Amino acid sequence: MTEIEAIKERHSVRSYADKRIEQEKIDRINELIAKCNDEGHLHLQFCADAGNTYNRLLSKAMGLGSAPSVIACVGPDDDTVEERIGYYGEKIVLFAQQLGLNTCWAGTFNKKGTPAQVNPGEKMVISIAIGYGATQGKERKSKPFDQVTAGDNSDWFSYGVEM
């Protein structure tokens, strides 16, 4: 699967099968995470056991309580960390899709229950549930092009918005 195919096929998945991710896939994800951490000056971490990351009632109601693993999105507490985490986190999400895994960005999670290391001067911005989805998720309605942009209608820009 190409990255473009992954973009088109990926949907947020909130309910996961009771199946652990194979070590070979974990190793490949960790290789990409190390590269992203180096390039983006981040501290993203793959936690094979999600622990109590999604133990709150809201998360359980959303289905995330079944996520076997989590990617903890940690970085320095600065003005650009959210942007960098979004960029590099999406690279990881699309790579996971290419590996046959499913993901869900989750802003609601138990920071203290996440088995991630957060050093002084860092913060955990968001989490990404990861595993084998009970389903492949479903397509959600997107806003039309003219509602998300104004001005530039060049081919490369239009293609980027479509993706």
Backbone torsions as a table, in degrees:
resi	resn	phi	psi	omega
1	MET	NA	132.0	177.6
2	THR	-81.3	169.0	177.7
3	GLU	-64.2	-37.6	178.3
4	ILE	-64.1	-43.2	176.7
5	GLU	-61.8	-39.7	178.2
6	ALA	-62.7	-41.0	178.0
7	ILE	-59.3	-44.8	-176.4
8	LYS	-73.4	-30.6	-176.7
9	GLU	-90.9	-21.3	-174.3
10	ARG	-73.7	131.7	172.9
11	HIS	-135.4	148.9	177.7
12	SER	-62.1	130.4	-179.3
13	VAL	-120.2	126.6	-176.0
14	ARG	-109.6	-8.1	-179.3
15	SER	-125.6	130.8	-171.1
16	TYR	-120.6	147.3	175.7
17	ALA	-72.5	156.4	178.2
18	ASP	-82.8	71.0	-177.2
19	LYS	-143.8	127.5	178.9
20	ARG	-78.5	152.1	176.8
21	ILE	-77.6	134.8	-179.0
22	GLU	-65.3	147.7	-177.2
23	GLN	-58.8	-37.5	179.3
24	GLU	-59.2	-41.6	179.0
25	LYS	-70.5	-38.9	176.8
26	ILE	-60.0	-43.8	-180.0
27	ASP	-61.3	-42.1	179.9
28	ARG	-66.7	-40.5	177.1
29	ILE	-63.4	-44.0	-179.9
30	ASN	-64.1	-33.3	175.3
31	GLU	-62.5	-45.3	179.0
32	LEU	-66.6	-40.6	178.7
33	ILE	-60.0	-42.4	179.3
34	ALA	-61.3	-41.7	178.4
35	LYS	-65.0	-44.3	178.9
36	CYS	-63.2	-41.8	178.5
37	ASN	-61.6	-41.4	-179.6
38	ASP	-66.6	-49.9	-178.5
39	GLU	-66.8	-41.2	-172.7
40	GLY	-96.9	1.6	-178.2
41	HIS	53.0	54.2	-178.0
42	LEU	-123.2	179.8	178.7
43	HIS	-135.2	47.8	177.6
44	LEU	-64.7	143.8	-176.4
45	GLN	-141.0	133.0	172.7
46	PHE	-89.3	122.9	177.2
47	CYS	-112.4	108.3	-175.8
48	ALA	-59.1	-34.4	176.8
49	ASP	-108.6	114.6	-177.6
50	ALA	-64.4	-12.4	179.4
51	GLY	57.9	-132.3	179.6
52	ASN	-103.2	27.5	-179.3
53	THR	-56.5	-40.6	-174.5
54	TYR	-116.9	46.6	-176.2
55	ASN	-93.8	-6.1	-178.6
56	ARG	-75.8	157.0	-176.6
57	LEU	-55.5	-46.0	-178.7
58	LEU	-60.5	-44.7	-179.8
59	SER	-65.7	-40.2	177.5
60	LYS	-64.2	-39.0	178.3
61	ALA	-64.7	-33.2	178.7
62	MET	-77.2	-12.8	179.7
63	GLY	97.0	-6.0	-175.6
64	LEU	-70.0	-15.1	178.3
65	GLY	-59.7	-17.8	-180.0
66	SER	-91.5	-3.8	-179.2
67	ALA	-66.4	122.8	-177.4
68	PRO	-75.0	-28.4	-173.9
69	SER	-136.1	166.3	-178.6
70	VAL	-145.6	146.4	169.4
71	ILE	-105.4	113.8	-179.9
72	ALA	-84.3	121.8	-176.9
73	CYS	-96.2	91.2	-174.7
74	VAL	-114.7	142.8	176.6
75	GLY	-163.4	176.5	-179.6
76	PRO	-63.3	142.9	-178.8
77	ASP	-77.4	80.3	179.1
78	ASP	-133.4	-179.8	-173.9
79	ASP	-71.9	-14.7	-176.2
80	THR	-115.4	5.0	-174.9
81	VAL	-63.0	-38.6	-178.8
82	GLU	-63.4	-42.2	178.8
83	GLU	-63.0	-45.6	-179.4
84	ARG	-65.6	-41.5	178.3
85	ILE	-63.9	-40.3	177.7
86	GLY	-60.8	-45.8	-178.4
87	TYR	-64.9	-54.4	-176.3
88	TYR	-74.4	-32.7	176.2
89	GLY	-62.1	-40.1	179.0
90	GLU	-68.0	-33.1	173.8
91	LYS	-58.8	-42.9	-179.3
92	ILE	-69.1	-42.1	179.0
93	VAL	-59.1	-45.2	-179.9
94	LEU	-68.4	-36.2	176.2
95	PHE	-65.0	-41.5	177.3
96	ALA	-59.7	-41.4	177.4
97	GLN	-60.6	-41.3	178.4
98	GLN	-64.3	-27.0	178.4
99	LEU	-85.1	-1.4	-179.5
100	GLY	89.6	14.5	179.8
101	LEU	-101.7	165.4	178.8
102	ASN	-121.8	156.8	-175.5
103	THR	-143.4	165.2	173.3
104	CYS	-152.5	121.1	172.2
105	TRP	-67.9	131.8	-177.1
106	ALA	-133.4	113.4	177.6
107	GLY	-84.2	-18.5	177.1
108	THR	-100.4	114.4	-179.6
109	PHE	-162.2	164.9	-179.1
110	ASN	-93.9	98.6	-177.2
111	LYS	-58.0	-40.3	-178.7
112	LYS	-72.0	-23.4	-179.9
113	GLY	-90.6	-2.9	-180.0
114	THR	-84.3	129.2	-178.9
115	PRO	-79.6	50.7	-178.9
116	ALA	-112.9	154.3	176.1
117	GLN	-94.5	122.8	175.9
118	VAL	-120.5	109.4	-176.3
119	ASN	-80.8	161.8	174.1
120	PRO	-55.0	136.5	-178.2
121	GLY	86.9	0.1	178.4
122	GLU	-113.9	165.0	172.9
123	LYS	-144.5	152.1	174.3
124	MET	-94.6	113.9	-172.2
125	VAL	-83.6	-45.2	-173.9
126	ILE	-159.8	168.3	176.6
127	SER	-125.8	159.5	175.6
128	ILE	-126.2	112.9	173.7
129	ALA	-70.4	140.3	-178.2
130	ILE	-145.3	139.4	179.1
131	GLY	168.0	-163.5	176.2
132	TYR	-92.2	116.8	-177.9
133	GLY	-67.0	147.0	172.0
134	ALA	-63.8	-29.8	172.3
135	THR	-137.0	178.5	177.2
136	GLN	-91.6	10.5	-178.7
137	GLY	80.2	-178.2	-179.8
138	LYS	-136.5	151.6	179.1
139	GLU	-68.6	137.5	177.4
140	ARG	-112.3	152.6	-178.0
141	LYS	-65.8	132.9	176.4
142	SER	-103.6	154.9	176.5
143	LYS	-71.5	149.7	176.7
144	PRO	-66.6	156.0	-177.9
145	PHE	-47.5	-48.1	-174.4
146	ASP	-70.5	-12.7	176.6
147	GLN	-89.8	-13.4	-178.2
148	VAL	-111.9	-3.0	-179.4
149	THR	-153.6	159.6	175.1
150	ALA	-140.4	135.8	173.5
151	GLY	103.0	-96.8	-170.4
152	ASP	-61.0	120.3	176.7
153	ASN	-119.1	22.6	179.1
154	SER	-62.2	157.7	-177.7
155	ASP	-58.6	-46.4	-177.2
156	TRP	-65.1	-37.7	-179.2
157	PHE	-70.6	-44.6	179.2
158	SER	-60.5	-41.2	179.0
159	TYR	-64.4	-40.3	177.7
160	GLY	-62.5	-42.8	178.2
161	VAL	-64.8	-40.6	178.2
162	GLU	-59.7	-40.5	-178.9
163	MET	-68.2	NA	NA
